[in-house]
Amino acid sequence: MTETLNVALLSRLRDVLADEPVTESELRTLSEQADGWVRALRGQVDATERRLDALVTDPSTSLTELAGELRRVEILLPALAEAHALLAGLDARARELRSSWLIAQAETPDPRSGPET
């Protein structure tokens, strides 16, 4: 299930970064989800690096165990880099959208102020 959520999150992040329409609420939700994804990946990388350190210092460690952890970190590091890049892109897109929303709001006359003279 986590993989399905990650695939859906990645897909939506890429869509938003490709200028697909998004609401303020969805921007906040996507940002929170992406941040959680980054933190989860960082935790996995840290745990794998700790396991590697422990395996390297243990003389009874097999090459198979080391190879498994190395493969894991080789998969996690690019995923973490991608997650950071997507989150940075989302932050930039959010700033851009918020600025355009504020400009549009400032340019729209307030209907409560009555007709302009």
Beta strands, then each sheet from edge to edge (+ up, - down):
end
